């Protein structure tokens, strides 16, 4: 078979090493005569997989000792509920603040409003979410339980290049679409969470990194499987977890380590994005969605100056082995999601296609 370059926003492409290893071990994990998907989550074999994930995450992300790693059901959007349920108890008025830089931040705030006072601290909605809004942390009320941001926006192609300094107020970041794509200082955050389906593995599970002092404050109505303390006490095994997703995540982490770690991937990701942004910036045919000062390295978004050519662009790209380039329905245009697993050859091929398509259709 011929593999395409998969530019889908998620579920996204996985490294070839990960897919081939999972295929090879699917029916016979470590010569057990059974697949990892079939064995108990309490077996010593799966316990070794889980412990290895912890070890690799701590090493690759630089997670300090006073943080817990949780493997939480439901993916990133489930955390839109879990975050307020676990943290609103820190505030006497059950108040939290959200900076809205796109659809996911808006959805997160609306979900939090079910459980307390969730306010918009800043938003870039008035400019079509094409940038990160200016924000002064001094404007946060003293009783704010936490400040929530989305560090990278898949729909609009923006990201935070530096993060708010919130002092004693915990900073919560949804890093679903960029976790382990660049080096960050984990100690800046109270909680980081990421759905696996971009840079970490298959959909349906979230990795949550939480500072220990933020555990134990869940609202009394918090379901057990949304209470981070329950996960922390049971090594995320209070019930049957998504063992296959954790196994796949472990393979992805092994691959990242083999590539040279996050610093090496960040260097490669910057180079990949530059290939595409250079084509956009050199052309009047392609129009970037994001303000250049706020551009994402994971999601390159652009429109065509002749919108009626979009369908032809996407169709001809697919014929050239460039898959899933249509933008999100809320934004339109085209979007190239170039997560860690996308090889530089994919971005070279797309850049060359874009130049040729413009030549034929300008």
TORVEX-198297 format. One record per residue: residue in one letter; x, y, z of N, C-alpha, C in turn. Coordinates in steps of 0.2 Angstrom, whole numbers, padded with zeros to 4 digits, always signed. Example, Ala and Ser with C-alpha at 12.3 -4.5 7.8 and 13.67 -1.06 7.14 Angstrom:
BEGIN
A+0066-0028+0039+0062-0022+0039+0066-0016+0039
S+0064-0011+0035+0068-0005+0036+0064+0000+0039
This chain:
BEGIN
X+0004-0006+0000+0000+0000+0000+0004+0006+0000
X+0001+0012-0002+0005+0018-0002+0002+0023+0003
X+0006+0025+0008+0004+0029+0013+0004+0036+0011
X-0002+0040+0013-0002+0047+0011+0001+0051+0017
X+0003+0057+0015+0005+0062+0020-0002+0065+0023
X-0003+0063+0029-0009+0064+0033-0009+0071+0037
X-0012+0076+0034-0012+0083+0037-0018+0084+0041
X-0022+0079+0043-0028+0079+0047-0027+0082+0054
X-0032+0086+0057-0031+0089+0063-0031+0084+0069
X-0034+0079+0068-0035+0074+0073-0042+0070+0073
X-0042+0064+0074-0036+0059+0075-0031+0060+0069
X-0024+0061+0071-0019+0063+0067-0014+0057+0065
X-0010+0058+0061-0005+0053+0059-0001+0051+0065
X+0001+0045+0065+0006+0042+0070+0013+0040+0067
X+0018+0040+0070+0024+0038+0067+0024+0031+0064
X+0027+0030+0059+0027+0023+0056+0030+0018+0061
X+0035+0020+0065+0037+0015+0070+0032+0013+0074
X+0028+0017+0077+0022+0016+0081+0017+0011+0078
X+0015+0013+0072+0010+0009+0069+0013+0002+0067
X+0019+0001+0065+0022-0005+0063+0023-0010+0070
X+0025-0006+0075+0026-0010+0081+0019-0013+0084
X+0014-0008+0084+0008-0010+0086+0005-0016+0082
X+0006-0016+0076+0004-0021+0071+0007-0028+0073
X+0014-0027+0074+0018-0033+0075+0016-0036+0082
X+0014-0032+0087+0013-0035+0093+0006-0036+0095
X+0001-0034+0090-0006-0034+0092-0009-0041+0094
X-0006-0046+0092-0009-0053+0094-0004-0056+0099
X+0002-0053+0100+0007-0057+0104+0011-0052+0107
X+0009-0049+0112+0013-0044+0116+0018-0047+0120
X+0025-0046+0119+0030-0048+0122+0030-0056+0123
X+0028-0059+0118+0028-0067+0118+0023-0070+0123
X+0018-0066+0125+0013-0068+0130+0008-0073+0126
X+0007-0073+0120+0002-0076+0116-0005-0073+0117
X-0005-0067+0119-0011-0062+0119-0009-0055+0118
X-0013-0051+0115-0012-0044+0114-0013-0040+0120
X-0010-0034+0120-0010-0029+0125-0017-0027+0126
X-0021-0027+0121-0028-0025+0121-0033-0030+0125
X-0030-0036+0126-0034-0042+0129-0032-0043+0136
X-0026-0041+0139-0024-0043+0145-0026-0038+0151
X-0026-0040+0157-0029-0036+0162-0025-0029+0164
X-0029-0024+0165-0026-0018+0167-0022-0018+0174
X-0023-0024+0177-0019-0025+0184-0014-0030+0183
X-0012-0032+0177-0007-0037+0176+0000-0034+0177
X+0005-0038+0178+0012-0035+0179+0014-0032+0172
X+0012-0035+0167+0014-0033+0160+0011-0026+0159
X+0005-0025+0160+0002-0018+0159+0005-0013+0164
X+0006-0015+0170+0009-0011+0175+0016-0008+0172
X+0020-0013+0169+0026-0011+0166+0025-0005+0161
X+0020-0006+0157+0019-0001+0151+0017+0005+0155
X+0013+0005+0160+0011+0011+0163+0017+0015+0166
X+0021+0011+0170+0026+0014+0173+0031+0017+0168
X+0032+0014+0162+0037+0016+0157+0034+0023+0154
X+0027+0023+0153+0024+0030+0151+0026+0035+0156
X+0025+0034+0162+0027+0039+0168+0034+0041+0167
X+0038+0036+0166+0046+0038+0166+0047+0042+0160
X+0045+0040+0154+0046+0044+0148+0043+0051+0148
X+0037+0052+0151+0034+0058+0151+0038+0063+0156
X+0040+0060+0161+0044+0064+0166+0051+0067+0163
X+0054+0062+0159+0060+0064+0156+0059+0069+0150
X+0054+0067+0146+0054+0071+0139+0051+0078+0141
X+0046+0078+0145+0043+0085+0147+0046+0088+0152
X+0050+0085+0156+0053+0089+0162+0049+0090+0167
X+0045+0085+0169+0039+0086+0174+0042+0085+0181
X+0042+0091+0185+0044+0091+0192+0041+0085+0196
X+0045+0084+0202+0042+0079+0206+0036+0080+0210
X+0034+0087+0210+0028+0088+0214+0022+0089+0209
X+0022+0085+0204+0017+0084+0199+0015+0077+0198
X+0008+0076+0197+0006+0069+0196+0004+0068+0189
X+0005+0063+0186+0003+0061+0179-0003+0057+0179
X-0009+0059+0176-0015+0055+0176-0017+0053+0169
X-0020+0048+0168-0022+0045+0162-0030+0045+0163
X-0033+0050+0160-0040+0051+0161-0045+0050+0156
X-0051+0047+0157-0056+0045+0152-0058+0051+0148
X-0061+0050+0142-0065+0055+0139-0061+0060+0135
X-0055+0060+0134-0051+0065+0130-0051+0072+0133
X-0049+0077+0129-0048+0083+0131-0055+0087+0133
X-0060+0086+0129-0066+0089+0131-0069+0087+0137
X-0068+0081+0140-0070+0079+0146-0067+0083+0152
X-0061+0085+0150-0058+0089+0155-0061+0096+0156
X-0065+0098+0151-0068+0105+0151-0073+0105+0157
X-0075+0099+0159-0079+0098+0165-0075+0096+0171
X-0070+0092+0170-0066+0090+0176-0062+0095+0179
X-0060+0100+0175-0056+0106+0178-0060+0110+0183
X-0066+0112+0181-0070+0116+0186-0072+0112+0192
X-0074+0106+0191-0076+0102+0196-0070+0100+0201
X-0064+0100+0199-0058+0099+0203-0055+0105+0206
X-0056+0111+0203-0053+0117+0205-0057+0123+0208
X-0064+0123+0206-0068+0128+0208-0068+0129+0216
X-0067+0123+0219-0067+0123+0227-0062+0127+0230
X-0057+0129+0226-0052+0134+0228-0054+0141+0229
X-0060+0143+0226-0062+0150+0226-0069+0150+0230
X-0069+0154+0235-0075+0155+0239-0081+0157+0235
X-0080+0160+0229-0086+0162+0225-0086+0157+0219
X-0082+0152+0219-0082+0147+0214-0082+0151+0207
X-0076+0155+0207-0075+0159+0201-0069+0157+0197
X-0069+0157+0190-0063+0155+0186-0063+0160+0180
X-0058+0161+0177-0057+0165+0172-0054+0161+0166
X-0056+0163+0160-0055+0160+0154-0052+0165+0148
X-0047+0164+0145-0045+0168+0139-0047+0164+0133
X-0051+0167+0129-0054+0164+0123-0050+0165+0117
X-0047+0161+0114-0043+0162+0108-0045+0157+0103
X-0051+0154+0103-0054+0150+0098-0060+0146+0101
X-0063+0142+0097-0069+0138+0099-0068+0134+0105
X-0062+0131+0106-0061+0126+0112-0061+0130+0118
X-0058+0136+0119-0058+0140+0125-0066+0142+0126
X-0069+0144+0121-0077+0146+0122-0080+0140+0125
X-0079+0134+0122-0083+0128+0124-0081+0126+0132
X-0074+0127+0133-0072+0126+0140-0075+0130+0145
X-0076+0137+0143-0079+0142+0148-0086+0140+0149
X-0090+0138+0144-0097+0137+0144-0098+0131+0148
X-0094+0126+0148-0095+0120+0152-0093+0121+0159
X-0088+0126+0161-0087+0127+0168-0093+0131+0171
X-0096+0135+0167-0102+0139+0169-0107+0135+0172
X-0107+0128+0171-0112+0124+0174-0111+0123+0181
X-0105+0124+0183-0103+0123+0190-0101+0129+0195
X-0100+0134+0191-0098+0140+0195-0099+0147+0191
X-0095+0152+0193-0094+0158+0189-0088+0158+0184
X-0089+0157+0178-0084+0156+0173-0084+0163+0168
X-0079+0167+0169-0080+0173+0165-0074+0173+0160
X-0075+0177+0155-0071+0178+0149-0066+0184+0152
X-0060+0182+0153-0055+0187+0155-0052+0191+0149
X-0052+0188+0143-0050+0191+0137-0052+0187+0131
X-0052+0190+0125-0054+0186+0119-0052+0190+0113
X-0051+0186+0108-0049+0188+0101-0054+0187+0096
X-0060+0186+0099-0066+0185+0094-0067+0190+0090
X-0066+0197+0092-0067+0203+0088-0063+0203+0082
X-0057+0199+0082-0053+0199+0076-0053+0192+0072
X-0058+0188+0074-0059+0182+0071-0054+0177+0074
X-0052+0178+0080-0048+0173+0083-0041+0172+0079
X-0039+0178+0076-0033+0177+0072-0026+0179+0076
X-0027+0180+0083-0021+0182+0087-0023+0180+0094
X-0018+0180+0098-0018+0180+0106-0020+0187+0108
X-0025+0188+0112-0027+0194+0115-0022+0197+0120
X-0021+0203+0120-0017+0206+0126-0021+0205+0132
X-0017+0204+0138-0020+0202+0144-0015+0204+0150
X-0018+0207+0155-0014+0209+0161-0017+0205+0167
X-0012+0201+0169-0014+0196+0174-0016+0200+0181
X-0014+0206+0182-0016+0210+0187-0024+0211+0188
X-0027+0210+0182-0034+0212+0182-0038+0206+0184
X-0035+0200+0186-0039+0194+0188-0041+0196+0196
X-0047+0194+0197-0049+0195+0204-0045+0190+0209
X-0044+0192+0215-0040+0189+0220-0043+0182+0221
X-0049+0181+0221-0052+0174+0222-0053+0170+0216
X-0050+0171+0211-0050+0167+0205-0047+0160+0206
X-0051+0155+0205-0049+0148+0206-0043+0146+0202
X-0043+0148+0195-0038+0147+0190-0040+0151+0184
X-0034+0152+0180-0035+0155+0173-0034+0149+0168
X-0038+0149+0163-0038+0143+0158-0036+0146+0152
X-0031+0143+0148-0030+0145+0141-0029+0139+0137
X-0030+0140+0130-0029+0135+0126-0022+0137+0122
X-0017+0133+0123-0010+0135+0121-0009+0136+0114
X-0013+0131+0110-0012+0131+0103-0019+0130+0100
X-0021+0134+0095-0028+0133+0092-0027+0130+0085
X-0030+0124+0085-0030+0120+0079-0034+0123+0073
X-0040+0126+0075-0045+0129+0070-0042+0135+0067
X-0039+0140+0071-0037+0146+0068-0029+0147+0067
X-0026+0142+0069-0018+0142+0068-0015+0147+0072
X-0016+0148+0078-0013+0153+0083-0010+0149+0089
X-0005+0152+0092-0003+0149+0098+0000+0154+0103
X+0001+0153+0109+0004+0157+0114+0012+0155+0114
X+0015+0161+0112+0022+0160+0112+0026+0161+0119
X+0022+0164+0123+0024+0165+0130+0018+0165+0134
X+0018+0163+0140+0012+0161+0144+0011+0167+0150
X+0005+0168+0152+0003+0173+0157+0007+0171+0164
X+0009+0176+0167+0012+0175+0174+0007+0176+0179
X+0004+0171+0181-0002+0172+0186-0001+0172+0193
X+0005+0171+0195+0007+0171+0202+0004+0166+0206
X+0000+0167+0211-0003+0162+0215-0009+0159+0212
X-0012+0162+0207-0018+0159+0204-0015+0153+0199
X-0018+0147+0200-0015+0142+0195-0017+0143+0188
X-0012+0142+0183-0013+0143+0176-0015+0136+0174
X-0020+0135+0170-0022+0129+0167-0022+0129+0160
X-0019+0125+0156-0018+0125+0149-0020+0119+0146
X-0024+0119+0141-0026+0114+0136-0021+0114+0131
X-0017+0109+0131-0011+0108+0126-0012+0103+0122
X-0018+0101+0120-0020+0095+0116-0016+0095+0110
X-0016+0101+0106-0013+0100+0099-0006+0102+0099
X-0002+0103+0105+0005+0104+0104+0009+0101+0110
X+0006+0097+0114+0010+0095+0120+0016+0090+0117
X+0022+0092+0119+0028+0088+0117+0031+0090+0110
X+0028+0096+0108+0030+0098+0101+0036+0104+0102
X+0036+0107+0108+0041+0112+0110+0042+0111+0117
X+0048+0114+0119+0050+0114+0126+0046+0119+0130
X+0044+0117+0136+0040+0122+0140+0042+0121+0148
X+0041+0126+0152+0043+0125+0159+0036+0123+0162
X+0036+0116+0164+0030+0114+0167+0028+0118+0174
X+0033+0120+0177+0032+0123+0184+0028+0130+0183
X+0027+0132+0177+0023+0138+0176+0015+0137+0177
X+0013+0130+0177+0006+0128+0176+0004+0124+0182
X-0002+0125+0184-0005+0121+0189-0007+0115+0186
X-0010+0115+0180-0013+0109+0177-0011+0110+0169
X-0009+0105+0166-0009+0104+0159-0013+0098+0157
X-0017+0098+0152-0020+0092+0149-0020+0092+0142
X-0020+0086+0139-0020+0085+0132-0023+0079+0130
X-0028+0079+0125-0030+0073+0122-0025+0070+0118
X-0025+0063+0118-0019+0060+0115-0019+0060+0107
X-0025+0062+0104-0026+0061+0097-0022+0066+0092
X-0018+0070+0095-0014+0074+0090-0006+0072+0090
X-0003+0072+0096+0004+0071+0096+0006+0065+0101
X+0001+0062+0104+0002+0057+0109-0001+0050+0107
X-0005+0049+0103-0008+0042+0102-0015+0043+0099
X-0019+0037+0100-0026+0037+0098-0031+0041+0102
X-0037+0043+0099-0042+0047+0103-0045+0043+0109
X-0048+0047+0113-0052+0044+0118-0049+0044+0125
X-0043+0047+0126-0040+0047+0133-0036+0054+0133
X-0036+0056+0139-0032+0063+0140-0026+0061+0145
X-0021+0065+0144-0015+0065+0149-0016+0071+0153
X-0016+0071+0159-0017+0077+0164-0011+0077+0168
X-0008+0083+0168-0002+0084+0173-0004+0089+0178
X-0004+0087+0184-0007+0091+0189-0002+0092+0195
X-0002+0098+0197+0002+0100+0203-0001+0097+0210
X+0003+0094+0214+0000+0090+0219-0005+0094+0224
X-0003+0100+0225-0007+0104+0230-0014+0106+0227
X-0015+0104+0221-0022+0106+0218-0026+0100+0218
X-0024+0094+0221-0028+0088+0222-0032+0089+0228
X-0038+0086+0229-0041+0086+0235-0046+0092+0236
X-0047+0096+0231-0052+0101+0231-0058+0100+0227
X-0060+0094+0225-0065+0093+0221-0072+0095+0224
X-0077+0098+0220-0083+0099+0223-0087+0093+0225
X-0091+0093+0230-0094+0087+0232-0098+0083+0227
X-0101+0086+0222-0105+0083+0217-0100+0080+0211
X-0094+0080+0212-0089+0078+0207-0090+0070+0206
X-0091+0067+0200-0091+0060+0199-0084+0057+0201
X-0084+0051+0203-0078+0048+0205-0073+0048+0199
X-0076+0047+0193-0071+0046+0187-0070+0053+0184
X-0071+0058+0187-0069+0065+0185-0065+0068+0191
X-0064+0065+0196-0060+0067+0202-0053+0065+0201
X-0049+0070+0200-0042+0069+0199-0038+0065+0205
X-0041+0067+0211-0038+0063+0217-0039+0056+0216
X-0044+0053+0214-0046+0046+0213-0040+0043+0208
X-0039+0047+0203-0034+0044+0198-0027+0044+0201
X-0025+0050+0205-0019+0050+0208-0018+0045+0213
X-0023+0043+0217-0022+0038+0222-0021+0031+0219
X-0024+0030+0213-0025+0023+0210-0020+0022+0204
X-0016+0027+0203-0012+0026+0197-0016+0026+0191
X-0022+0029+0191-0026+0030+0185-0030+0023+0184
X-0030+0019+0189-0033+0012+0188-0038+0011+0193
X-0042+0016+0195-0048+0014+0199-0053+0010+0196
X-0053+0010+0189-0058+0006+0185-0053+0004+0179
X-0056+0000+0174-0052-0002+0168-0051+0004+0164
X-0045+0006+0163-0043+0012+0159-0042+0009+0152
X-0041+0014+0147-0040+0013+0140-0033+0010+0139
X-0032+0004+0141-0025+0001+0141-0022+0001+0134
X-0026+0000+0128-0023+0001+0122-0020+0008+0120
X-0024+0013+0122-0022+0020+0121-0016+0021+0125
X-0015+0019+0131-0009+0020+0135-0003+0016+0132
X-0004+0010+0130+0001+0007+0126+0004+0010+0120
X-0001+0013+0116+0001+0017+0110+0004+0023+0112
X+0002+0026+0117+0006+0032+0120+0013+0031+0121
X+0014+0025+0125+0021+0023+0127+0025+0022+0121
X+0022+0019+0115+0026+0019+0109+0028+0025+0106
X+0023+0030+0106+0025+0037+0104+0030+0040+0108
X+0030+0039+0114+0035+0042+0119+0042+0039+0117
X+0042+0033+0116+0048+0029+0114+0051+0032+0108
X+0047+0033+0103+0049+0036+0097+0051+0043+0098
X+0048+0047+0102+0050+0054+0103+0057+0054+0106
X+0058+0050+0111+0065+0049+0114+0070+0047+0108
X+0068+0042+0104+0073+0040+0099+0075+0046+0094
X+0070+0050+0093+0071+0056+0088+0076+0061+0091
X+0077+0061+0098+0082+0066+0101+0078+0070+0106
X+0072+0068+0107+0068+0072+0112+0065+0078+0110
X+0061+0082+0114+0057+0087+0112+0061+0093+0109
X+0067+0094+0111+0071+0100+0108+0072+0099+0101
X+0074+0092+0099+0075+0091+0092+0069+0091+0088
X+0063+0089+0091+0057+0089+0087+0055+0096+0086
X+0056+0101+0091+0054+0108+0091+0058+0111+0085
X+0064+0109+0084+0068+0112+0079+0065+0110+0072
X+0064+0103+0072+0061+0101+0066+0054+0104+0064
X+0050+0105+0069+0043+0108+0068+0044+0115+0066
X+0048+0119+0068+0049+0125+0066+0051+0125+0059
X+0056+0121+0057+0058+0120+0050+0052+0118+0045
X+0048+0114+0048+0042+0111+0043+0037+0117+0042
X+0036+0121+0048+0031+0126+0047+0034+0132+0043
X+0040+0133+0043+0043+0138+0039+0042+0137+0032
X+0043+0131+0030+0042+0129+0023+0035+0131+0020
X+0030+0130+0024+0023+0132+0022+0022+0139+0022
X+0024+0142+0028+0023+0149+0029+0027+0154+0024
X+0032+0151+0022+0036+0155+0016+0032+0155+0010
X+0029+0149+0008+0025+0149+0002+0019+0154+0003
X+0016+0154+0008+0010+0159+0010+0012+0166+0009
X+0018+0168+0013+0020+0175+0013+0023+0177+0006
X+0025+0173+0002+0028+0175-0004+0022+0176-0010
X+0016+0175-0008+0011+0174-0013+0005+0179-0011
X+0001+0181-0016-0005+0184-0015-0011+0179-0017
X-0009+0173-0019-0014+0168-0020-0016+0165-0014
X-0012+0164-0009-0013+0161-0002-0013+0167+0003
X-0018+0166+0007-0019+0172+0012-0019+0168+0019
X-0014+0170+0023-0014+0167+0030-0020+0169+0034
X-0022+0164+0038-0028+0166+0043-0025+0170+0049
X-0020+0167+0052-0017+0170+0058-0013+0176+0057
X-0013+0180+0062-0008+0186+0062-0001+0183+0063
X+0004+0185+0058+0010+0182+0058+0014+0182+0065
X+0012+0186+0069+0016+0187+0076+0013+0181+0081
X+0007+0178+0079+0004+0173+0083+0003+0166+0080
X+0007+0165+0075+0006+0159+0071+0008+0153+0075
X+0004+0147+0074+0005+0141+0076+0010+0137+0072
X+0014+0133+0075+0019+0129+0072+0016+0122+0070
X+0010+0120+0074+0007+0114+0073+0001+0114+0067
X-0002+0120+0067-0008+0120+0062-0007+0127+0058
X-0005+0125+0051-0004+0131+0047-0011+0132+0043
X-0014+0138+0044-0021+0139+0041-0020+0145+0036
X-0024+0144+0030-0023+0149+0025-0030+0148+0021
X-0032+0154+0018-0037+0154+0013-0034+0155+0006
X-0038+0154+0001-0036+0155-0006-0039+0162-0008
X-0036+0166-0012-0038+0172-0014-0044+0171-0018
X-0045+0165-0022-0050+0163-0026-0054+0158-0022
X-0058+0159-0018-0061+0154-0014-0065+0148-0017
X-0067+0150-0024-0070+0144-0028-0065+0139-0030
X-0059+0140-0029-0054+0135-0031-0052+0130-0025
X-0055+0131-0019-0053+0127-0013-0055+0120-0014
X-0060+0118-0017-0062+0111-0018-0057+0108-0023
X-0055+0111-0028-0050+0109-0033-0044+0108-0029
X-0042+0113-0025-0035+0112-0021-0035+0106-0017
X-0041+0105-0013-0041+0099-0009-0041+0093-0013
X-0045+0092-0018-0045+0086-0022-0039+0085-0026
X-0035+0090-0029-0029+0088-0032-0024+0087-0027
X-0024+0090-0021-0019+0088-0016-0020+0081-0014
X-0026+0078-0013-0027+0071-0012-0024+0067-0017
X-0025+0069-0023-0022+0065-0029-0015+0064-0029
X-0012+0070-0026-0004+0070-0025-0002+0067-0019
X-0007+0063-0015-0005+0060-0009-0005+0064-0003
X-0008+0070-0003-0008+0075+0003-0015+0075+0005
X-0016+0072+0011-0023+0070+0013-0025+0075+0019
X-0032+0077+0019-0036+0080+0024-0033+0088+0025
X-0033+0091+0019-0031+0098+0020-0037+0103+0020
X-0043+0101+0020-0048+0106+0021-0049+0109+0028
X-0050+0115+0028-0050+0119+0035-0056+0117+0039
X-0056+0119+0045-0062+0117+0049-0068+0121+0047
X-0074+0118+0047-0080+0121+0045-0081+0128+0048
X-0079+0130+0054-0080+0136+0057-0075+0142+0054
X-0070+0139+0050-0065+0144+0048-0065+0144+0040
X-0066+0138+0037-0065+0138+0030-0058+0138+0028
X-0057+0138+0021-0050+0138+0019-0047+0131+0019
X-0040+0132+0020-0036+0125+0020-0032+0125+0027
X-0031+0119+0029-0027+0119+0035-0022+0113+0035
X-0016+0114+0036-0011+0109+0036-0009+0108+0044
X-0011+0102+0046-0009+0100+0053-0002+0096+0053
X+0003+0099+0056+0010+0096+0055+0012+0094+0061
X+0009+0089+0065+0011+0087+0071+0018+0084+0071
X+0020+0081+0077+0027+0078+0077+0028+0073+0072
X+0023+0069+0071+0024+0063+0067+0024+0065+0059
X+0022+0071+0057+0023+0073+0050+0030+0074+0048
X+0033+0070+0044+0040+0071+0042+0041+0077+0038
X+0047+0079+0037+0048+0086+0034+0047+0085+0026
X+0047+0078+0024+0046+0077+0017+0039+0078+0015
X+0034+0078+0020+0027+0079+0019+0026+0087+0018
X+0030+0091+0022+0029+0098+0021+0033+0100+0014
X+0038+0097+0012+0041+0099+0006+0036+0097+0000
X+0033+0092+0001+0028+0090-0005+0023+0095-0005
X+0020+0097+0001+0014+0101+0001+0017+0108-0002
X+0022+0111+0000+0025+0117-0002+0025+0117-0010
X+0028+0112-0012+0029+0111-0019+0022+0111-0023
X+0018+0107-0020+0011+0107-0023+0008+0114-0023
X+0008+0117-0018+0005+0124-0017+0008+0129-0023
X+0015+0129-0023+0018+0133-0029+0015+0131-0036
X+0015+0125-0037+0012+0122-0043+0005+0124-0044
X+0001+0123-0039-0006+0124-0040-0007+0132-0041
X-0003+0136-0038-0004+0143-0039-0002+0145-0047
X+0003+0142-0049+0006+0143-0056+0000+0141-0061
X-0003+0136-0059-0008+0133-0064-0015+0137-0064
X-0016+0141-0058-0023+0143-0057-0023+0151-0055
X-0017+0154-0055-0017+0161-0054-0020+0165-0059
